[in-house]
Each structure stands twice: as C-alpha cells, then as structure tokens.
Amino acid sequence: MTRPPDPDRNPGAALTAAIGAVSIVGIGLSLTVALLSVRLEQEGYSARAIGLNPAAGGLATLAGAPLVPMLARKVGVQRLLLASILISAASLIGFAATSDYWAWLVLRIVFGAALTVLFVLSEFWINAAAHPQRRGIVMGLYTTSLALGFAAGPLLLTLTGTRSLAPFAAAFALFVLAAVPVALAGGAAPQLSPDAAHVPVLRFLAGAPVATLAALLYGAVETAVMGLLPVYGLRGDLSAEQAAGLVSLFAMGNVAFQLPIGLLSDRMDRRRLLFGIGLFSLLGALALPFAARLDFRLFCAVLFIWGGVTGSLYAVGLAHLCARCQGAELASANAAYIMLYSVGMLAGPPILGIGLDLTPQGLFFGIALLFALYLGIALARIGRPSLT
C-alpha cells in the first residue's frame, strides 16, 4: 500500500514540488540532448550513430524502470529522487570532461538510469496527489511545464553556444537547482509501504495496450525528434542554433496544447481521444515534408501544431492507464509506462535515423508509419468495455 502525504500539508504543495523539479530537469535534459546531437554531427558521425546515443539511455530505462518501485519502498521516494537528480548532474560533468564517443555512450546509460528513477517517481508523486476526476488536467499541467522546460533548453544553447563548456555548466546548474523543491517538500512526498505487493509491469501491457503503447510510440517519436530534428536542420543548411531551435518549436506546441487536451481527456473516453491524437499525428507527419518544400515558415507552423497534438499522447495515455490504479499498483503502472516509453527511446532513434540517412524526409515518413501501426491496434480496442 501507499502511505499518503502528510495530512497537515496542502496537496498543492506536493504537486508544486514534483512538477517544479521535473520542469527544471526538462530544461537541462533538452539542452543536453540537443547539445550532444549537435556535437556528434559536427564531429561527422552518421545519423544512425547519433541516434544510438539517446538509445543507450533508453536501454538503461528499460532495465531500470521495473526496479524503481522496489527501490522506493526501501529508500523512500524523496531520498531516491534527490539521489537521481544528483547522479544526473554528475553525469554532465563526465560529458564535459571527454568527447570520446564510446565514453559518451556509457555516460548516457548512467544518465538514462538516473532520469528513469526521476521520472517514474515524479509521475507517481503527481498521480498520487491528483484528484482522480482531475487527473487529465493535472497531467496536462505537468506535461505543459515539462514542455516549457524542453522548449527553453535548446533556446538556451543560442546564449551559451555549442562548442564551449558553458552549455554543460548551465545544464549542471539546472539539475542542482531541481533538487531544491524536492529537498524542501518534506512529508509532502508519498511513501510506499515496505510490505506492498509487487505488481509485474508487463501486466499493464497486456491489460492496457492503447495506453501503454502510447508511451512506446511517443518515446520513439519524441526522442527521435529531439535527437534527429537538429540533424535534419543542419542537413538543410540551417545553423547549429537554428537547427536546435526546431526542437523548441516542437516543444512549444506541447506548451500550447497540453492543458486543453488534458481538460478534454477528463470529459470523454480516453481511448477515442488517443485514436484521434494518433490520426492527427499521422497526417501531420505526412504533411511536414511537403510543407518544408513549399515554405520554411509553413514548415515551422505545421511543426508547432503537430508537436502540440502529438505531445499530448503521453499525458492522455498515462491518465488513462492510472485511472483505476492506486497504491503499489499506481507506482508499478508509472514504472510500466516509463518502461514502454524507454522501449520507444531504444528502438525509435536508430530506426528513424536510417530513414533520415536514406532521404531527408525519411524521418517524417518513418514517424507516419509508426502512427499507422498504433492506430490499427487502437481501432481494435475502441468500444470494448474495459480500462484499455
């Protein structure tokens, strides 16, 4: 079972601490991902090699996510969160200290494992504190804040540049800052009872495929966009800073769309909403290559809208999955969701990187194919009288 937060504390304090910390992390994370991709491209690595770097983080998440509920029961949610933030910050020092490709792969595994703990526990904390009938809008607020962080990170590169140690120092400072709200939260953090029953994370894949596969799909798309969209821009003769700015457009779309779609998810069948998001995302991915040929400003506008709708896939899927979970099952549901997201991180960038190496528009055509496969599964589940 889960011990609730301290009753003397306002639930809003718990949400503020968890959302605040993960939003600051989002700035440092997006800055780091865009920076590493640009650095590798400047060194002459192929898109497949560049895509393998974020995939290493996905491998760490895949292995570590099922262990997070057990670690949280033994260590405590707050202390484990603090440890994950500080390990992430230490990894950034390693990235700055060397430019060796294989060393970066190892560091990306450590970085990915620490981020896994951070996101599983933050989302568990947020879901535990949210009122069940308002979970959609709360998750929309969470993803909006996170998207603001993701948008701000690449923009920060325009101030720090990409070739000095300054961007690594900025990311390090952000991760350290993120520890502050967690450290001040005190009893606001939920705690898992040491004798809570273990819930296998793969059970959620079989029982809720529309929700959990939304995480897998978005993991593939988001990681590929963050890692390979700057490469797409560089190969289209944009500057390094302009190419990184494309990621900000994608993330800013998330900022604009998360709250209204989150509110909508509290008022309708989330399976149908997920299908609609998938259909729009498929059409948007097909439209982007044509928009790029017509006019760069049109491409940016389509990217903004497409990023907003596609980005809501994560929050709506998580709200759908957690709708009937509580206690230890809720923690395991969040771990399962992150685990499936990591499978997408692992498989998506290398596969979509091959598409980008074959043709400049192959990135978007590959994404469209992934959404087509998801829609086939979602269509088969709509109308069934179950959580899925």
C-alpha positions as CSV (number, residue, x, y, z in Angstrom):
1,M,0.0,0.0,0.0
2,T,1.0,3.7,-0.2
3,R,1.2,6.0,2.7
4,P,-0.4,9.3,1.7
5,P,1.4,12.6,2.1
6,D,1.4,14.4,5.4
7,P,-2.2,15.5,6.0
8,D,-1.0,18.7,7.5
9,R,0.3,19.7,4.2
10,N,-1.6,21.1,1.2
11,P,-1.8,18.6,-1.7
12,G,-0.9,21.6,-3.9
13,A,2.5,21.7,-2.2
14,A,3.2,18.1,-3.3
15,L,2.2,18.8,-6.9
16,T,4.2,22.1,-6.9
17,A,7.3,20.3,-5.7
18,A,7.1,17.4,-8.1
19,I,6.1,19.4,-11.1
20,G,8.6,22.2,-10.3
21,A,11.5,19.8,-10.0
22,V,10.8,17.9,-13.2
23,S,10.2,21.1,-15.2
24,I,13.7,22.4,-14.2
25,V,15.1,19.0,-15.2
26,G,13.3,19.3,-18.5
27,I,15.4,22.4,-19.3
28,G,18.6,20.7,-18.6
29,L,17.6,17.5,-20.3
30,S,16.5,19.1,-23.6
31,L,19.6,21.3,-23.6
32,T,21.8,18.2,-23.1
33,V,20.1,16.1,-25.7
34,A,20.2,18.8,-28.4
35,L,23.8,19.7,-27.5
36,L,25.1,16.1,-27.7
37,S,23.4,15.6,-31.1
38,V,24.8,18.8,-32.5
39,R,28.3,18.0,-31.2
40,L,28.2,14.5,-32.7
41,E,27.0,15.9,-36.1
42,Q,29.8,18.5,-36.0
43,E,32.3,15.6,-35.5
44,G,30.9,13.9,-38.7
45,Y,29.0,11.0,-37.2
46,S,26.1,9.4,-39.2
47,A,22.5,9.9,-38.1
48,R,22.5,6.2,-37.1
49,A,25.4,6.7,-34.8
50,I,23.8,9.9,-33.4
51,G,20.6,8.0,-32.8
52,L,22.4,5.2,-31.0
53,N,23.5,7.7,-28.2
54,P,20.0,8.5,-26.9
55,A,19.0,4.9,-27.5
56,A,21.6,4.0,-24.9
57,G,19.6,6.0,-22.4
58,G,16.5,4.0,-23.4
59,L,18.3,0.8,-22.7
60,A,19.1,2.0,-19.2
61,T,15.5,2.9,-18.7
62,L,14.2,-0.4,-19.9
63,A,16.4,-2.2,-17.4
64,G,15.9,0.1,-14.5
65,A,12.2,1.0,-14.6
66,P,10.9,-2.2,-13.1
67,L,13.2,-1.8,-10.2
68,V,12.1,1.7,-9.2
69,P,9.1,0.7,-7.0
70,M,11.2,-1.7,-5.1
71,L,14.0,0.9,-4.5
72,A,11.4,3.5,-3.5
73,R,10.0,1.1,-0.9
74,K,13.5,0.6,0.6
75,V,15.0,4.1,0.3
76,G,12.0,6.4,0.2
77,V,10.5,8.5,-2.6
78,Q,12.1,11.8,-1.6
79,R,15.6,10.5,-0.9
80,L,15.7,8.4,-4.1
81,L,14.5,11.4,-6.1
82,L,17.3,13.5,-4.7
83,A,19.9,10.8,-5.4
84,S,18.7,10.5,-9.0
85,I,19.0,14.3,-9.6
86,L,22.5,14.5,-8.2
87,I,23.7,11.5,-10.2
88,S,22.3,13.1,-13.4
89,A,24.2,16.3,-12.5
90,A,27.4,14.3,-12.0
91,S,27.0,12.6,-15.4
92,L,27.0,16.1,-17.1
93,I,30.5,16.7,-15.6
94,G,31.6,13.5,-17.4
95,F,30.1,14.6,-20.7
96,A,32.0,17.9,-20.4
97,A,35.3,16.1,-19.4
98,T,35.6,14.0,-22.6
99,S,34.4,13.9,-26.2
100,D,35.0,10.2,-26.8
101,Y,32.0,8.6,-28.5
102,W,32.1,5.4,-26.5
103,A,32.6,7.2,-23.2
104,W,29.5,9.2,-24.0
105,L,27.6,6.0,-24.6
106,V,28.5,4.8,-21.1
107,L,27.7,8.1,-19.6
108,R,24.4,8.1,-21.4
109,I,23.5,4.8,-19.8
110,V,24.2,6.3,-16.3
111,F,22.4,9.5,-17.2
112,G,19.4,7.5,-18.5
113,A,19.2,5.3,-15.4
114,A,19.1,8.3,-13.1
115,L,16.5,10.0,-15.3
116,T,14.4,6.8,-15.2
117,V,14.2,7.0,-11.4
118,L,13.4,10.7,-11.5
119,F,10.5,10.5,-14.0
120,V,9.0,7.3,-12.5
121,L,8.9,8.8,-9.0
122,S,7.8,12.2,-10.1
123,E,4.9,10.9,-12.1
124,F,3.9,8.5,-9.3
125,W,4.0,11.5,-6.9
126,I,1.9,13.6,-9.2
127,N,-0.7,10.9,-9.9
128,A,-0.9,10.1,-6.1
129,A,-1.6,13.7,-5.3
130,A,-4.0,14.4,-8.1
131,H,-7.8,14.1,-7.6
132,P,-9.0,11.2,-9.8
133,Q,-11.6,13.3,-11.6
134,R,-9.0,15.9,-12.4
135,R,-6.1,13.6,-13.4
136,G,-6.3,14.6,-17.0
137,I,-5.9,18.3,-16.4
138,V,-3.2,17.7,-13.7
139,M,-1.2,15.6,-16.2
140,G,-1.8,18.3,-18.8
141,L,-0.3,20.9,-16.3
142,Y,2.6,18.5,-15.7
143,T,3.4,18.0,-19.4
144,T,2.9,21.7,-20.1
145,S,5.5,22.6,-17.5
146,L,7.8,19.8,-18.8
147,A,7.3,21.1,-22.4
148,L,8.2,24.6,-21.3
149,G,11.5,23.1,-20.0
150,F,12.1,21.2,-23.2
151,A,11.5,24.3,-25.2
152,A,13.7,26.5,-23.1
153,G,16.7,24.1,-23.2
154,P,17.6,24.4,-26.9
155,L,16.9,28.1,-26.8
156,L,19.5,28.4,-24.0
157,L,22.0,27.0,-26.5
158,T,21.7,30.2,-28.5
159,L,23.1,32.0,-25.5
160,T,25.8,29.5,-24.5
161,G,26.8,28.3,-27.9
162,T,27.5,24.6,-28.7
163,R,31.3,24.3,-28.7
164,S,32.4,25.5,-25.2
165,L,31.9,24.1,-21.7
166,A,29.2,26.8,-21.0
167,P,26.2,24.7,-22.0
168,F,27.3,21.8,-19.9
169,A,27.8,24.1,-16.9
170,A,24.3,25.6,-17.5
171,A,22.7,22.1,-17.5
172,F,24.6,21.1,-14.4
173,A,23.4,24.1,-12.5
174,L,19.8,23.4,-13.6
175,F,19.9,19.8,-12.3
176,V,21.3,21.0,-8.9
177,L,18.5,23.7,-8.8
178,A,15.9,21.0,-9.4
179,A,16.9,19.3,-6.2
180,V,15.7,22.3,-4.2
181,P,11.9,21.8,-4.4
182,V,12.3,18.1,-3.7
183,A,14.5,18.7,-0.6
184,L,12.0,21.3,0.7
185,A,9.0,19.0,0.1
186,G,9.5,17.0,3.3
187,G,6.4,15.0,4.2
188,A,4.6,16.0,1.0
189,A,6.1,13.1,-0.8
190,P,4.0,9.8,-0.8
191,Q,5.7,6.7,0.6
192,L,5.3,3.1,-0.4
193,S,4.9,0.6,2.4
194,P,7.8,-1.8,2.6
195,D,5.4,-4.8,2.5
196,A,3.4,-3.5,-0.5
197,A,2.7,-6.3,-3.0
198,H,4.8,-6.4,-6.2
199,V,2.8,-5.8,-9.5
200,P,4.5,-7.1,-12.7
201,V,4.9,-4.1,-15.1
202,L,4.2,-6.3,-18.1
203,R,0.7,-7.0,-16.9
204,F,-0.2,-3.4,-17.9
205,L,1.0,-4.0,-21.5
206,A,-1.5,-6.9,-21.9
207,G,-4.3,-5.2,-20.0
208,A,-4.0,-1.7,-21.4
209,P,-2.3,-1.7,-24.8
210,V,-3.8,1.5,-26.1
211,A,-2.4,3.4,-23.0
212,T,1.0,1.7,-22.7
213,L,1.7,1.6,-26.4
214,A,1.0,5.4,-26.4
215,A,4.1,5.6,-24.2
216,L,6.1,3.4,-26.5
217,L,5.1,5.4,-29.6
218,Y,5.8,8.8,-28.0
219,G,9.1,7.6,-26.7
220,A,10.2,6.8,-30.2
221,V,8.9,10.0,-31.7
222,E,9.9,12.4,-29.0
223,T,13.5,11.1,-28.7
224,A,13.9,10.9,-32.4
225,V,12.6,14.5,-32.8
226,M,14.8,15.8,-30.1
227,G,17.9,14.0,-31.3
228,L,17.5,13.9,-35.1
229,L,15.5,17.1,-35.9
230,P,18.6,19.2,-35.3
231,V,20.4,16.9,-37.7
232,Y,17.6,17.4,-40.3
233,G,18.0,21.1,-39.9
234,L,21.8,21.0,-40.3
235,R,21.5,19.0,-43.4
236,G,19.0,21.6,-44.7
237,D,21.7,24.3,-44.3
238,L,20.5,25.8,-41.1
239,S,23.0,27.0,-38.5
240,A,23.5,24.8,-35.4
241,E,21.5,27.2,-33.2
242,Q,18.6,27.4,-35.8
243,A,18.6,23.6,-36.1
244,A,18.4,23.2,-32.3
245,G,15.6,25.8,-32.4
246,L,13.4,23.4,-34.4
247,V,13.2,21.2,-31.2
248,S,11.9,24.3,-29.3
249,L,9.1,24.7,-31.9
250,F,8.1,21.1,-31.3
251,A,8.2,21.6,-27.6
252,M,6.3,25.0,-27.6
253,G,3.5,23.2,-29.4
254,N,3.3,21.0,-26.3
255,V,3.0,24.1,-24.2
256,A,0.0,25.4,-26.1
257,F,-2.0,22.2,-26.4
258,Q,-1.4,20.2,-23.2
259,L,-3.9,21.9,-20.9
260,P,-6.9,22.0,-23.3
261,I,-6.4,18.4,-24.4
262,G,-5.9,17.4,-20.8
263,L,-9.2,19.0,-19.8
264,L,-10.8,17.2,-22.8
265,S,-9.5,13.9,-21.6
266,D,-11.4,14.3,-18.3
267,R,-14.6,14.6,-20.2
268,M,-14.5,11.8,-22.8
269,D,-13.4,8.3,-23.5
270,R,-9.6,8.5,-23.5
271,R,-9.3,5.6,-25.9
272,R,-11.2,7.6,-28.5
273,L,-9.2,10.6,-27.8
274,L,-5.9,8.7,-28.1
275,F,-7.1,7.4,-31.5
276,G,-7.9,11.0,-32.6
277,I,-4.5,12.2,-31.5
278,G,-2.8,9.3,-33.4
279,L,-4.7,10.0,-36.6
280,F,-3.9,13.7,-36.5
281,S,-0.2,12.9,-35.8
282,L,-0.1,10.5,-38.7
283,L,-1.5,13.2,-41.1
284,G,0.8,15.8,-39.6
285,A,3.9,13.7,-40.1
286,L,3.0,13.2,-43.8
287,A,2.3,17.0,-44.2
288,L,5.7,18.1,-42.8
289,P,7.8,17.1,-45.8
290,F,5.5,18.9,-48.2
291,A,5.4,22.0,-46.0
292,A,9.2,22.0,-46.0
293,R,9.3,22.1,-49.8
294,L,6.8,24.9,-50.0
295,D,8.0,27.4,-47.4
296,F,10.1,27.3,-44.2
297,R,7.6,29.4,-42.3
298,L,4.8,27.0,-43.2
299,F,7.0,24.1,-42.0
300,C,7.6,25.8,-38.7
301,A,3.8,26.4,-38.2
302,V,2.9,22.8,-39.0
303,L,5.7,21.6,-36.7
304,F,4.4,23.7,-33.9
305,I,0.8,22.4,-34.2
306,W,1.9,18.8,-34.9
307,G,4.2,18.9,-31.8
308,G,1.4,20.1,-29.6
309,V,-1.1,17.4,-30.6
310,T,1.5,14.6,-30.7
311,G,2.9,15.7,-27.4
312,S,-0.4,15.1,-25.7
313,L,-0.2,11.4,-26.4
314,Y,2.0,10.9,-23.4
315,A,-0.2,12.7,-20.8
316,V,-3.5,11.3,-22.1
317,G,-2.1,7.7,-22.2
318,L,-0.8,8.0,-18.7
319,A,-4.0,9.4,-17.3
320,H,-5.9,6.6,-19.0
321,L,-3.6,3.9,-17.5
322,C,-3.6,5.3,-14.0
323,A,-7.4,5.9,-13.9
324,R,-8.1,2.8,-11.8
325,C,-4.8,2.3,-10.0
326,Q,-3.8,3.2,-6.5
327,G,-1.1,2.4,-4.0
328,A,1.6,0.0,-5.1
329,E,-0.3,-0.7,-8.4
330,L,-0.1,3.0,-9.2
331,A,3.7,3.0,-8.7
332,S,4.0,-0.1,-10.9
333,A,1.8,1.5,-13.6
334,N,4.0,4.5,-13.7
335,A,7.1,2.2,-13.9
336,A,5.4,0.2,-16.7
337,Y,4.6,3.4,-18.6
338,I,8.2,4.7,-18.4
339,M,9.4,1.2,-19.3
340,L,7.4,1.2,-22.5
341,Y,8.5,4.8,-23.2
342,S,12.1,3.6,-22.9
343,V,11.5,0.8,-25.5
344,G,10.5,3.6,-27.8
345,M,13.6,5.5,-26.9
346,L,15.7,2.5,-27.6
347,A,14.2,1.4,-30.9
348,G,12.9,4.7,-32.4
349,P,16.0,6.9,-33.0
350,P,18.2,4.2,-34.7
351,I,15.3,3.1,-36.9
352,L,14.2,6.7,-37.8
353,G,17.9,7.6,-38.2
354,I,18.2,5.1,-41.0
355,G,15.2,6.8,-42.7
356,L,17.0,10.2,-42.3
357,D,20.2,8.8,-43.8
358,L,18.2,7.4,-46.8
359,T,16.4,10.6,-47.6
360,P,16.0,14.0,-45.8
361,Q,12.2,13.4,-45.4
362,G,12.6,9.8,-44.2
363,L,12.4,10.9,-40.6
364,F,8.8,12.1,-41.0
365,F,7.7,9.2,-43.3
366,G,9.1,6.8,-40.7
367,I,7.1,8.5,-37.9
368,A,4.0,8.3,-40.0
369,L,4.4,4.5,-40.4
370,L,4.7,4.1,-36.6
371,F,1.5,6.0,-36.0
372,A,-0.3,3.9,-38.7
373,L,0.6,0.8,-36.7
374,Y,-0.6,2.3,-33.5
375,L,-3.9,3.3,-35.0
376,G,-4.5,-0.3,-36.1
377,I,-4.2,-1.5,-32.5
378,A,-6.2,1.4,-31.1
379,L,-9.1,0.8,-33.6
380,A,-9.3,-2.8,-32.5
381,R,-9.7,-1.8,-28.8
382,I,-12.2,1.0,-29.1
383,G,-15.7,0.0,-27.9
384,R,-14.5,-2.8,-25.6
385,P,-15.9,-2.5,-22.1
386,S,-12.6,-2.3,-20.2
387,L,-9.9,0.0,-19.0
388,T,-7.9,-0.4,-22.2
